[in-house]
Amino acid sequence: MGDNGHRPGEQWDAVVVGSGFGGLVCAGYLAACGRRVLVLEQHDVAGGNAHAFRRRRAYEFDVGLHYVGDCGPGGILPAILSGLGLADRVAFRALDPDGFDELALPGLGLRVPAGWDRYRERLKRALPGDAEGIDAFAAICAAIGEEKHAALLADMDLDDPRMLKLMPLTGRWGRRTLHDLFDHCGLSPRARTVLAAQSANYGSPPSTTSVFTHVSVLDHYLRGAYYPVGGAQGLVAALVEALEARGGELRTRSRVERVLIERGTARGVRLADGTEIEAPLVVSNADYPRTILELAGAEHFPPALVKRTRNATMRLPVAVLYAGLDRDFSDRPNANLWWHNGWDVEAAYREVAEGCPSGELPFAFLSFASLKDPESPHVCPPGHTNLQVMAPLALRYGVPEQGGYRRDPGYAAEKERVTELLLTAAERALGPIRDSAVHLETATALTHQRYISSTGGTPYGLASWGPFGMRPEARTSVKGLYVVGQSSRYGSGIAGVAISGILCAARVTGRRLLAEAHAGAVFTDPALLPERPADWDPMAVSRGAARRDRSVARAGRGVRAAADTRTSSDTRAPAVSHASTETRAPAASLTPTVTGTRTPTGTRTQTATRTPTDNRPATVGDQPT
């Protein structure tokens, strides 16, 4: 038996490749419907784009979940969770309903409220010259949002020709560009930029974004914006508990190398260590081009699909600055901040697609986890702020052989440049924060590619795949092979991938699982879920049972050993760090300086100039990843 419990030749009813939110939802529903399901995750912890990581025993940062929509009564995501018996295990806290997103453009500020009517009226007050066009735009988008919502809950297959009658505006506008809709409504350049100011939620400009994508994301948030109590990892851990309660299993540090296919039928997977696991059903939550061209193999698919997939393009990657500040921003509203430096959104996307040759980010998204989840024991120390600054951004760096970038001085210099871009944008939006920094850490496209294995390092999935607006369905031409995730038909954002997961399980089982769950059906007995002890830790749950059990055993031995040898308490506090999610790289100078090093409690200990990136190994809790 291997390190994670792998047994040569073992058999399951279904194997899910990747533990992103779509994969976990699909796995949970397959297990609830009676399948024995195994989830395999290459990383140290489950969650994919929804996982979190901890630093300095003081901060917990979300990788990709910064807010979710439609989590109030009757919401889609709570219904999906409730169907797995998790209604009492996952709670959501609302962001400010009068302005869950704050838009900051030159000379104009706008708070985006919940509800299409309030949103439309606030836009018209801010842009009175565009009132007529805003009315037309909001009417079309709100109607498409209602059509999509009704279609998801309809008692018929989404591919049923009758569905077109339920979605007339979607049929007319869904696969046209957002730019086309702006033209149709006669909107000014200023109005277009305001309406596209939150476009980093899907990572593309109006000229290459379908109306359906824009509406799917915006309508989702206008139904109310929320954040899961306990953070993203708590949401992931709840899904792991639901899977395990029905006999399923999660195994981390288990990289799938190949989907095994014989005579057009999936028969299981082979891991990187050579172990083969048999299953008549394989669901890939991995990146779509990688699934088709690498994991399964192009030879198993029709030439037209292979050509389409080889010619596909991905949306932009994202750069993220994770910052721990010994400064209290609790006087701010519980809202995200979208900062823009100009009024040309198309030019802004051209700039970030080229890696910002101008030396300044044209826009950035700022998320305050400490405002969204102030009672979390992990998010940050009292009086501190957990801030994340992110923007779509291509790297201006030539990638060497796989993995070699982490020790390349050229990459270290580029990462330093990206850090400065993000930090400068944050200060343009918030004012000076450098002297408040206790922890700074930057993730780039390559960081994302390393941990999530996404083509191009994007969290957004496919930008183009054949005809404009087309995305893959759950079922592939290989019998027993299905796909879920960001690149699938409904996979935009956390709720989108969750929908892709439950609809995939519905396709496999032949049931209308989403409609049933939304109507109140619960597919598993909540009494089967494990009790949560007082020290319950979602990070430990998200490692999978095999590694979790070994960690508990090691911890017990460590406690006994420490009791025999401890002579004093450990009160060490780490100095200010500019850490990295990569392994050690050569030192290089960092432009900004910090006048002082602070402990996580905010006490100044000495005066120091910020040192270069130390690139220590990434940690989740106390375990290296």
N, C-alpha and C positions, 0 to 999 in steps of 0.2 A: 504494500500500500504506500502511495506517495505521500509527500509532505502535506498535501491538502486532502488526503483521503481517496485519491484516485486509484481505482482498481482496474487493471487491464481487462478489457472485454466486458465491463459492466454495462447494464442495459437500463434505459429509462424510456418513458413514454414520449418525452419531449426534452430537448436541450435548447436553452436560450443562450445565444452568444452575446455577451455584454449585459451589464446590469444598469444601464441607463434607465430613466423613468419609464420609457415605453416598454423596455424588456421586462422590467419588474412587474408592471401592471399586467402585461400579457401573461407572464409566468404565474402571477397570483390567480388570475381568472382560469387559466388552464388547470391549475392545481385545485381550485375550488370546484371545478367541473369534473374532478375525478382523475386527472392525469398525474402521473409521477413525473415531476419536473425538476430538472437540474439547470441552474444558472451558473455560467462560467464567466468570470471577470478577470481580465489580465492585470488590473491594478490591485493595490493593497486594500482598497476599500470600495464598497459598492456605491453606485449612484451616477456614474458617468458625469455628465454636465451638471448634475444635481448634487454631487458630493461636496463635502467641505473638508477643510484641513485646519489644524491647530498649530499655533506658533507660541513659543516662549511660555507655555502653560498659562497664557493670559488672553489670547485672541483666537477666535474661530472665524474663518473666512469662508464664505460661500463661493463656489467656483462659477456657477451659472444661474442659480435661482436667486433672483433679487426681488421679485414680486410676482404674484399670480393673480389672475382675475376670476370673476364669476364664482366666488367661494361663499356667497351668502345663501340664504334659503333657496332651494331649488337649483343651486349651481351644479355645473357639470362635474367639476373635479371632486367636490364633496360626495356627489352621488357615486362616482367611481370608487372612491375610498370606502364609502358606506357599504357598497356591494360586497366588499371583502371583509366586512365586520369591523371596520376601523373607525366608525363614526365617533366612538368615545375615546379614541387614541390620538386623533389628529385634530388640532384646533387651529383656527386662523384668526389673526388680528388684523382688523381693517386699517389701511393707511387712511390719511385724512380724506374723507369723501368730498370735501370742498376743494380739494386740490392735491390729488395723490401724485401728480407729476407737476413740477414747476418748470416752465420754459423760460429761459433767460437768453434773449436775443438783443442785439444792439438797439437800445432805445425802446425795447418792448419786453414786458414780462407778462406771463399768462399762467394762471393756475388751472390745470385740467381737472374738472370735477367729474364725479360719477354721473352717468346718464347722458344719452344723446341730446336730449332737449337742453339741458343745462350747458353742455359742451358747445352746442350750436350758438346759444345766446351769448355765451362768453366770447366766442370767436367773433361774433358780429359786433360786440362792443369794442373789441380790440382792433377790428379791421372794418370799420363802418362802410368803407368804399366797396367792400366785397360782400356785403350782406346778402345780395341776391344769389351770388355764386355759392356762398357758404350754405344757404338754405338748400340749394339743389344738390350740392355735394353730400350734405348730411342726410338728406332724404334718401338718396340712392344707397349710401353706405349702411344706414340703419336698417333699410329694407333687406339688403343682402345679409346683414348680420342675423336678422330674424329668420330669413330663409335657411341659412346654414343651421341655426339652432333647431329649427323644426325638422330639417332633414336628418340630423343626427338622431333624433328621437322618434322618427317615423317608423311605422311597422312595415317596412319594406327595405329591400337591399338598396344601398346607395347607388349601385349601377343600374337599378331598375329604370327602364325608359320612362315610366310614370313619374319618376322623381323630377324630371325636367319641368313638369307642370307645376310642381311645388316651388320651383326656383327660377322664375322667369328673369328677374334682374341679374341673378348670378349667371344665367346662361348668356345674357346680353353683355355683361360687363366683367364677369369674373376673370376671364383670361385676357383682358386688355390691360394696358399698363396704367399705373396711377397717373402718369403724365397725360395719357389720353383723357382720363376723367377730369383732370385739372383743366385741360383745354375745353372739354365739353361744357364745363361749368363757368368758363370765362374768368378764371381766378388770376389775380395779379401775382407777380413773382414773390412779393412779401407773403401773401396768403399761402402760396405753395410751400414756402419754407416753414411757415408755422405748422401747417398740416402735416408736413413730413418731419417735424422736429424730433419725433420719437422713433424715427425709422431705424435707429440702431437696435431696436428690439428684434428686427429681422435682418438687418445688415445689408441693405441695398437701396439705391436711389430711386426716385419715382420713375425714371426712364426704363428701369429694368425690373420693377416690382409689379406683380399682378395686383389688380384691385382686390381679388379674393384674399391674397396674403395680407395686404394692409388692413382690410376690414376684419379678417379673422383675429388678428392681434389686437387691434384697437377696440373692436366691439367687446372682446373678452375683458379688457380692463375697464371699459365704461360700464360694465355690469357690476363694478366694484373691484377695487384693487386690495390685495391682502398679502400677508406674509405668514408662513407657518410658525406657530409658537414652538420654540425650541430649534428653529432653523431648518435648513434643507436636509441635514443629515437625519433629523428626527423623522421627517417624512419618508426618507429612504428606509430607515430602520423599521418603521411600521409595516412597509410592504414586505420586507424580509421576514418579519414575524408572521405575517399572513401566509407567506409561502411555506415557511417551516411548519406552521400549524397544520397544514394539510399534507404533510409528508414530503414537501419539496426541499430542495437544498441549494444554498449559495456557496460557491467556492471561489475565493479570490486568489490572486497570484496564479491564475490558470489561463494562460494564453492559448487561444485556439489558433492552430496553424492552418487547418484545412477542414472544410465541410466535405464529408465523404459521400460521393455520389456514384451510383452504379445503375446503368441502363436508364438514366433519366430520373432516378429516384434517390432522394436523400436517405442515407442509412446511419448517420451519426457524424461525429467530429473526431479529428486527431489533434492532440495538444502539442505544444512546442517540445515537450519532453518525450514525444512518441506514443504516449498513451492514447488508445482509441476507445471511445465511448459510443455505444450504439443507441440509436433512437430513430424511430420512423418519422419523427417530426423535428425539424430544426428551425428555430426562429432566430434570425440574425438582427440584433440591435446594433451591429457594427455599422460603420460608415458604408453607404450603399455602393459606391464604385469599388471599394475594397471587398465588399461581400461578393459582388459579381465577378470581378476580374482577378481577385487573389484567393479569397477563402474558398469559393466554390470553383472558380476556373471558367474562363471564357468559353472553353470548348463545350460546355454543357448548355449553352444558351443559343437562341437563334442569332444569326449574324447581324440582323438589323438591330436587335437589342444591344448586342455587344458594341456595335458601332456607335449607337446612341450614347451608351455609357462611357465609351472612350472619349467621345467628343463633348461630354458634359462638362460644365464649369461649376465651380463651387463659389458660394458667397464668401465675402471677405473674412479673414481671420480677425481676432480681437486681441488687443493688448490690454492688460489689467494691472493697475497699481493697487496692491493691498497695503493699507496704511493703518497703523495703530497710533493714535494721537493721545497725549496726556492733556487733552483739552476737551471741555464739555460743550457739545453742540446741542444739548437737550432743549435749548430755547427755540430751535428750528421746528417747523411743522413736520409731522411724520410723512415726508414726501421725498421722492427722488428729484434730482436736479438735472435738467438737460441744458447744458451751456453751449451756446453757439457764438462763434466769433464773427459771422457774416451772414449775408442774406442770399447766397447762391448755393443751394443744397446740392445741385449737380456738380458744381466746381468743387465743393467740399469732399464729395465722394471720389472725384478724380484725384484729389490731393492725397487722401488716405490710401487709395489704391496704389499710389506711387511711393508710399512710405513717408509722406510729408517732407518733400525736398525743401519746402519753404522754411522748415525749422520750427513750425508752430502748428499744433492741432487745430483744425477748424471747428471741431465740436467734441464734446465729451459727456458721458453719463456718470453721475455721482450718486452712489447708494450708501445710505447710513444704516448699517445693520443694527447698530446700538440704539437707534430710534425705533426701528421696527420690532425689535425683540429685547426690550430693556431689562427684562427679568431673567434672561438667560444667564446661567452660571459660567458660560464659556465665551460669550461674545466679546467681552472686554472687561477690565477692572472698573470699579465705580469711578465716575468722574472722567473716564476716558471715552474716546470715540473710535468706533470701528468703521472706517471709511474705505470704499472701493471706488476707484476712478477707472473708467474703461472707455475704449473707442475702437471701432473697426480700424485696423491698421496693418498694412503689408510690411514685412521686414525688408530693409535694404541690406540684405546679407545673402551671400551665396552659400547654399547648404552643402557641407562636405558629406562624406559617407554617413550612413545612418548612425546616429548617436554621437558622431565625432564633434558636432558643433559645441558640445558642452565644455570642451577644453580648448576651444579655439579663441585666441585673443580678439579676433575680428568679431566674433559673436558677443564677447564680453563688452566690447566697445559699442556695438549696436544696441545691446540691451541697456547700456548706460544712457545712450541717446534716447531710447524709448522712455526710460524712467524720467528723464528730464522733461520730455514732451508732456507726459501725463501729470507730473508734478506742477509744471508751469500752468497747464490748463486748470488744474484744481485751484491754484492760487488766483488765477484770473476769475474763477467762479466764486471762491470763498474768501479771498484775502490770504495773507501770509499764514502758512501752516508748517513750514520747514522746522522751525524751532520747537514745534510741538511733537515732532515725529519720534516715537519710541521704536517703531518697527516699520520698515518699508520693504516691499518685495514685489518684483515685477514678473509677470507671466507674459510670454510672447506667443506667436503662432507656433513656434517649435515646442514650447512648453505644452501647449494644448495638444499638439500632434503626438507628443511623447506619452502623455497620460491618457488621452481619449482615443488615440489612433484614428483621428479624422483626417481625411485628405485635405492638404493645405492648411491644417490646423484651424479650421473654421468650426464654430459651434452651431452654425446656422443651416448646414446641409447644402443641398444642391441649389445652384442659381439657375441653371438651365439644363434641360434633359429632353432633347427633341423639341417638339412644338412648344411655343411659349405657354407657360402656365402649367405644363404637364409635370406630374410627379408619379413615381412608381406606386402601384397598388401593393397590398400586403402579400398577395399570392404571386409566386413566380412561376415560370414555365417548368421548373424542376419540381416534380411531385414531392410533397412533404417539406419544401423549403419556402419559408415566408420571411418578410422583412418588416421591421417597425423602426420608428425613430424620426429624426429631424428631416430626412430626405423623403419620407413617405408622404402620402397624399394629404394627411392632416397634421403633419409633424412640425408645426411652427411653435416653438416655445414649450414650456413645461406642460401646459394643458394640452397642446397639440400632440405631443408625443404620448401623453397618457391616453388620449383618444385613439391614436394609432394602435396602442397596445391592446385596448379593450376591443376595438373593432377587428383586430387580427384574431384574437381569441374567439370572437363571435363568428368569424369566417370559418375557423377550424371546427367549432362545435355546432355550427348551424343554428345558433340562438341569437336573439336580439338582446345581447347582454347589456348594452348601454341603455336602451329604452327600459328594460326590466329594472336595472339598478336605479335609474332616475325615478321610476315609479315606486321605489321602495323595497325592491327585492334584495335580500341578503343571501349570498350564495355559500356562506360558510357559517359555522356556529362560533360566535365570538367567544364562547366559553373555552374554545380550543386554544385561544391565544395565550401566550405565557404571561405569568404575573411579572410585574416590573418591580424590582427591589428599589429601595430608597436611593441607591447609588447607580441606578440604571443609566447606561451610557450608550447613546445611539451609535457612536463610533465603534464601540466594541461589537454591537449587534451586526453592524454593517460589514464586518470582516468575514462573516460566515461561521457556522458552528464549529468546524474542525479547528480553525485557527483561534476562535474565541475560547474554546475549551482548553487549548494548550496555553493560551495567554493567562487564563485563570490559574492553571496549575503552576506556571512559572511565577506568577505574582505571589501565590501562596508560599512557594519556596523562598522567594525573595524577602517576604515579610518575616519568615522564620529566621533567615540568615541575618537580616537587619536587626532583629531583636537581640541576636547574640552579640553583634559587633558595634551597634550604634553607641556613640559616646556623646554626641551632641546633635542638636537639630540642624537640618540643612536650610539655611536662610539665604542662600545665594540668589541674587537677582541678576539676570543677564543685562549687559550694557546695550545701548542703542545698536540696532543691527539693520543692515540693508541686506536681507537674506535673499535666497534664490530657490526656485524649484528645480534647479539643475545641480549637478555635483560640482566639486571644486574646480575652479578655473583660475588662470593666472590673474593676479591683481592688476587693477587699472585705476587711474584717478577718477574721482567722482566730483563733478563740478560743484554741486551745492554743499554747504557746510552746515553743521549743526553746532550751536554754541552750547554744548552740554550733553552729557549722557544721562539718561533717565532710567530708573527702574520701572517695572510695571506699575508701581504705586505712584509714580510721578515725582519721586524725590530726586533732586539733582545730586549726582555723586561726584562729578568732576567736569572740567571743561575739556572738550575734545573736538577735533575736526573729524567730520564723518569719514570713516574709512571706506575703501572701495568694497565692491561686492565681495563677500566672503564665500558665497556659493557653497555653504554647508549643505549636506544632504537634506532633502525635504523630510519633514516629519509629520506624521499624523498622530496626535497625542505624543507618546514617548517612543513610538516605533518608527524606525527609518523606512522610507518608501523608495 
